[in-house]
């Protein structure tokens, strides 16, 4: 029998976790949708250790929040075979660069993912992105990655493209290939 891969799943909030409050008509970060999403997935071969750090829109993250994210990823990257960080997309690229700068070199892959549209909406990318992240963390090389919309991009050269509402590689002449 094959050994289970240990995946650390760290939740910080973001659009993927937003829920609709019918009383005020707002999408907010009050409850977590991750357990519902995970319950609907076939997760053979992995064991997930879930950590809920916070449930915030990434625009509301403080310096203390970012320090907590970095220290938690550092701790979990030693314990697990890979780390998935669920994060809001507005500041995902900045957090990915921060993790890359503070934790490089890593022994395991650290995958950041989120959603452009909340899980609760009919047309959502949340389930696809979480599924891709859970697969990617098992097969990518060590380092910090953004995995969404059928792409794996290596930090630090990742940016959010507001025209296409996805993440794209930043390239320059001296950089190595950033797309897996």
Buried (B, 14 or more C-beta within 10 A) or exposed (E): EEEEBBBBBBBBBBBBBBBBEEEEEEBBBEBBBBEEBBEEEEEEEBEBEBBBBBBBBBEEBEEEBBEBBBEBBBBBBEEBBBBBBBBBBBBBBBBBBBBBEBBEEBEBBBBBBBBBBBBBBEEBBBBBBBBBBBBBBBEBEBBBBBBBBEBBBBBBBBBBEEEEEBBBBEEEEEEEEBEB
